[in-house]
Amino acid sequence: MQYSKLGKQFIAGEWRDGKSGKTLADINPYNDEVITDFQIASVADIDDAYQAAYKAKLEWDKVNPYHKRDILENAVKYIEANEEEISSIIVQELGGTRLKAAFEIGLVKNMIKEAATFPLRMEGKILPSTEDGKENRLYRIPAGVVGVISPFNFPFFLSMKSVAPALGAGNGVVLKPHEDSPITGGTLIGKIFEEAGIPKGLLNVVVTDINEIGDAFVEHPIPRIISFTGSTKVGSYIGQLAVKNFKKPLLELGGNSAFIVLEDADIDYAVQAATFSRFTHQGQICMSANRILVHKNIYQDFVDKFSAKVSTLTTGDPSEPGIIIGPVINDRQADTLQKLIARGIEQGAVPLVHGKITGRLVEPTVLANVTPDMEVAQEELFGPVVCIIPFETEEEAINIANDTRFGLSGAIHTSNLERGVEMAKKVHTGMIHVNDVTINDEPIVAFGGEKQSGLGRLNGEWSLDEFTTLKWISVNYGQRTFPY
């Protein structure tokens, strides 16, 4: 699998250059090496992709559901046969470590396996009628064509999280990956499903940028659903644009997860879980723990142990064994983190661990004595930076956890599990985990956020609901009596 072969648009079952005269260099964020160059897609390419998906969906409708299942399972087999190469792409294009690559690939395989069951789950209902001799049938049918826009952090999984269920539910798909992850989040997925045997044009991948296509990807008349994963600011715009054009938006957006450590928690275990929750993939995960809330009675003990643990995390070349933290994805991310750290310290946060920032390599930073009103406690820290906030009462911890415009994930650590569950019910998030990490995603469990962390739910039956619609067909076996 040569990267240059994946440096093309995948439209109507063909690998070709985009019609724009502009090019996109796909850069390794660690060493700036050019992985490959793309000639980016134009508005005309977007139209070609959607038209192809629409036509191929009609062909997909005729395929036996069991054969559809087999095709999706073929995608898993292809990934397993090429796992080492896929892992290498994740390391090179995303700056992900081998550990991160294995984690992401595992998530992808499970997601496709679940989506492979969808063709056999397109169930309907027969319902009674108020009219004599009449039958009401509800058919579950594909929505049509789905437009998917994916992010740069976990692009292989977060693209597949919509692509595989949408295909399994019978839809055509056009995928636009982030410009910093065009292979892992885009053309790699096109290659996988091409090899799996989907009809030509059912899945299309367009690599482009917004300056070239504007709003054409969302505004195009063919897609019925726009599934977006990314920042809250961009998601808000895409959601409004989709609704304006009578399309359903599915939005998985940012987070500001609270990791709460109660006074009866296992401190050593909480330290391990908090470290994983914050620093996995350089903290570039929407579910990452941005704020660690610690009861005052164990605050100093936790802070000492956590700081010691974080100080052992290695930063460097993600391809090297033993490296935990690789580069952030681009210079903009590194600059934003540097400014947020500086402002946090200016506002009174104490840097217990103060990592250096060298280019895109951002060493871990731990800010203690943070107050909830500080900017570092209110903004999503998309990098290896974390805030620690003390609290005195359970009620105070809940109020701090809820003092954010986000509501994605969270965690609570306590030796009293039911106390943790009751507390979790009061935290305004779509997901929260007792005695676990904030980073959780399972193929059959509802995934999604509250407040400004998103709209809709994915995974399992919820993805099946989101990517299908219900059609009512009534049958009158007799004749109705009319009033006139």
N, C-alpha and C positions, 0 to 999 in steps of 0.2 A: 504494500500500500504506500505508494510514493505521494508525498505531500503535493507535488506539482500537479498530480492528476486530480487532486481535490480543490485546486485553485480555479475552478470554473463555476459558472451558474449551472444549476440542474433544473432544466425547464422542459416540460413535455417529454420527459424521458431521455433527453439529450444533454450532454455536457458541452457547454459552449461559453464563449465570452459574453459579457454584458454588452449592450448596445451603446452604453455611455462611453465617452472618450476618456473618462477619468479612471485612474487605477487606485487600488488600495493595497498597501504593503502590510502583510500579516507579520507582526513583529514578535519575537521572543522577548518577553518583558524583563528577563534576567540579563541577557547579553546584547540585546538590540539586533540580533541576527534576523535577516529576512527569511521567514519560513517559506513563503510563496507570495506571488502577486496576483491580485484579482483585477480584471477589468469589470468595473461595477455595473450593476443593473440599472437600467433607465425606467422611466414610467411605462414605456412600451413593453419592456420585459415583465414588469409587474402585471400588465394586462395579459400578456402571453401566458404567464404562470397561472393566473386565476382562470382563464379560459380553458387551459389544459386540465386543471383540477376539476372543473365543472363537467367537462366531457368524460373524463376518466371515471368520475364518480358514478355516472350512468352505467358504465361498464362494470364497476365494482358492485353495483346493485344486483347484477345477474350472477355473481360468483356465489357458489354454495357456501353457507356459513362455516361448515367444517373445513373447507379449503381456505377460507379467510383465516381461520384459526391457525392452520398449518403454516401459512405464509408468515404470520406474526411470530410463530415459534421459530421459523427459519431465521428470523432476525436475531433471536437470542443465540442460535447456533453459530451464526456468523460472528457475533461479538465474542463468543467464547473461543472461536478459532483464531481470532485476531486480537486477543486481549492485550498482549504485550505491545503491539504496535499502537493500539488505542491509548494505552497507558502512556506511551512515549509522547503521543500528540498532546495529551493533557498536560504533561510536564513542560513541554516546549512552548505551547501556545498560551497556556494560562499561568505559568509559573507555579503550578501545583506540584506538591511532593508526590512520591510514589504511594505514600499512605493515602493521600487525598484521591489519587487516581483510582486506587483499588476500591475505596469507599464509594466513589461516584459510579464506577462501572457496576458495582453490586446493586446500587439503587436502580440503575437503568434496566438491568436484566429483570429485576423483580417487577418493575413497572410494565415492561412489555409482556411478561408472563400473565399479569393481571389483565392487560388490554386484550390478550389473545382469547380470553373468555367472553369478551363482549359480543362477538357475532352470535353466540349461542344464548345470549341473555336479552335479546331484543323482544321482550315479552309485551303482550298487550292485555287487554281486559275486555270482558263482555259484561255490560252493566244493564240492569233493568230500566224500563222506561215507564213514564207516566201514561203513555198511550198503549192501548191494547194492541197486541199483534206486532209490536215494534221491538227491535233489538238495537242496543247501542254498543258499538265496538270502538275500542281505543287501540290504535296501532302506534307502537313506538317506532319512529322512523328517523333516519339521519337528519341532522340539521341542514346539511348541504355541503358547503365549503367553509373551512375554518382557516382564518389567518392567524399565525402564531408569531409573536415577537419575543425573542428570548434574550436573557442578560449574559454578562461575561463571566460570572463567578462560578456557577455550576452549570455551564451551558449544555453539556451533553445530557445531563439529567433533566434540567429545567425545560429544555426543548422537548425531550422525549416525554415528559410528564403531560404535555398536551398532544404532541404528535401521535404517539402510539394509541392512546384512548380515542382520539378523534378518528383515526383510521379504523380501529377496531369497531367503533360505533357506525361505520359505514360512510364516513365523510371523505371528501377530497381535502387536501391540505396545501397551503403555501406557507413556508417557513422563512422568516427573515431573522437571521442571527445577528447578534451584536457585532459591530465592526472590529472589536478587539478579540472576537472568538469565532471567526467565520467558518473554520473547519470543525472544531469540536462541537459547536452549537448548530452547525448547518450542514455543510457538504458531506461530512462524515456520516450523518444521519441519512442523507440522500443515498449515499453509497450502500449503507447497510440494508435499506429497504429495496433498493434496486437489486441487490444480490439475493434478497429474500424472495423476490418474485412478484411484487405488486405491479398492477397494470401501469403502463407508461403514462406519466402525467398525473397520477393520483397524488403523489407527493412532489412538490416543487420547492427548490431552495434558491432564494434570491439574495445575493450579497450586495449591499449598497449602503448609502448613507442618506440621512434626512435632507441634506442640502441638495441632493440629486433628485429625490422623489417627492419631497414635501409630505403631504398627507395622503398621497395616492394609495398607499398600502391599506389604509383604514377606510378611505372613502370609496374605494372601488365597489361597484354595485353587486358583485357576485358573492363575497363572503357574508355569511349570516352571523358568524361569531368571530370576535377578535379576542384572542387570549394573549395577554401581556404579562410578563414578569419583569420587574425593574423598580425604578425609584417611584416614590409617591407622587412627586411633581409631574413626571412624564406620564405616569399612570392616570392621574386625574385628567390630563389633557386628552389622552387616548380614549378614556372612558366617556368623556363628554362628546368627543368627536364620533365615537361609535353610536351612542344613543341618538345623536343628531341625525345620523344616517340610518336609523332604525336597525341597528345591529346589536347583538347582545355582547357586552364586555365581560370578560373574566379577568380579574386583576389580582395578581399576587405581588404585593408591594413591600415597602420597607418595614423595618421593625426597630424597636428599642427595648429589647427583652430584659426583664428583671430576673435576676437569679437570687432568690431569697434564702438566707441561711438563718434559721431560728436557733434559739439558745440551746436546744436539746439535740442539735444536729451532730452527726459524726463529722467532726471538723476535717480530719484527714481525707475522708472520702469526698466531702464537699469541695475541698481544694482541688482534688483531681478532676472532679466533674466541672467545676468552674473554669479550670484551665482549658479543658477540651471545648467547653461551650464558647469561650472567647477566642481562642487562638487557632482553631482548626481553619485551614486555608487562609491564614493571615487575618482571620476575623472578617473575611469577605463573604459572609453568609447572612441572609436576611433574618435568620433565627438566632444569630450569635448573641451571647449575653453582653449587652452594652453596660448594664448597671448591676453591680453585685451589692445587694443589701444585706448587711450583717448586724445581728443583735449586739447591742453595746457590751453585754456580758462576755461575749467571746470575740469581740471585735479585734483586739490586739493580737490574740492567739491566731485568729484566722489570717489577719493581715501579714503577720510575720511568716507564717507557713506558705501563704500564697505567693508572697514576694520572692521567697526562696525558691519556690517551684518555678515561677516564671523566669527567674534569672538563669535557669538551666536550659531554657529553650534556645536551640541553635538557629541562627539565621544565615542564609546563604544560597548557594546554587541548589535549586530544588531537585536536580537530578542526582545529587550526591546522597548516599545512604546516611541516615542520622540527622538530616536537616529537617527541622519541623516547620520553619517559617521561611517561605520563599518571597519573591517580590510581589508588591501590589501590582495591579494590572497596568497602570499607566501613571504618567507624571502628575496628572491632575489629582488622582487619588492621594498620592504622596504629599503634594502641596496642601491639600485640604486637611489632612491629618496633622501636618506640622502646625498649621494655623490653629486648629482646634486645641491641640496640646498647649500651645503658647497662651491662648486665651484662658484655658482652664487654670493654668498656673497663675496667671495674672489675677484671676478671680478668687484665688485662695486654695486651690487644690494642691496637695502635696505629692510630688512625684517620688514614690517609693522605689520605683524602677523607672529610669529615664533613658530609653533606648535612643541610639543615634539613627538619623535618617540619611542614608547615602544613596542618592538617586531614587530608585524604586524599592530599595531594601529598607524596610522600616522595622527596626528592632522593637521588641515589646516595651510598652510603657504602662505603668500602673499608677493611677492617680487616686490618692486616698483623701479622706475628709471632704469629699465632694458633697455639695448641697444640691437638692433637687432642682433649684432654679438656675443652676449654672448651665451654660450652653452645652458643655460636654455631656450633661445629663439629659438634655432635651433633644439633641441631634443624634441621628444614627451614626455610630462610629464604624465605618466600613473599613476596618483595618485592625492591626494588633495593639489596640489601645483600649483600656477598660477603666471604669470608674468604680470606686468602692464608697458606699454610703452607709453610715451607721443609723440604726433606729432603736427605739426603746420598747415600743409595744407592737403587737400584731396589727392593730388598727393603723398605726403609723406606717408600717411596712406596706400594707395594702394601698393606702393613700398615695405613698410614693410610687409604688408600682403602676398605679393608674394615672399618675400625673404625667401623661404623655399623650400626644395625638395619635400614637401608634397602638396597635393591639394584636400582635402576631403570636409570639410564643412566650415562654417563661419557665421557671423551675422553682420548686420549693423544697428545701431540705430540712427534715425533722425526723426524730425517732418515733413520733406519733403519726402514723400514716393517715388515719382518718382526720386528724387535726389539719394535716396538709391538704387533704381533699376538700375539706370545708373552706379552708382559706383560698384554695385554688378557684373555687366557685365565685369568689368575690373579686378576682382579678380579671379585668376586662380584656381578655385575649381570646383568640380563636382556639388556642392550644396552650396547655401548660402541663408540666410533668413533675410528679412528686418523686423525690430522691433519684433524679435522673438529670440528663443534660437538657439544655434548651433546644438543641439541634436534633430533631426527630422527624422522620418522614417514612411512613409505611404504606404499602401499595393499596391496602383495603380500608384505611382509616381516613375519615374526612379531614382535609387539610385546607386551611384558609384563615384569614385574619378578620379582625373587627376594626372599627374606626377607620383610620387612614392606612391601614395595612392591607386593604383589599376588599374585593367583592366576589362572592361565589365560593364554592368548595370543589376541590378536586380529589382524586383517588377513588378507587372502588366504585360502588354504586353511584357516588356523587358525580364522578366524571361521566358515567353513563348517562345520568340525568342531564348534565350540562351540555353534552355534545349530541343530544337527541332532542326531538320534540314529539309531542303526542298529537295524533290526528284522530278526530272523531268522525267515524262513518256510521250512520244509522241505516238500518234496514227495516222497511215496513213490509211485513209479510201479508198484510191485508190492505184495507183501504180506510183512510181516516174519514170521519164525518166533519164537514166544514160548516161554520155558522152562517155562511152566505154563499 
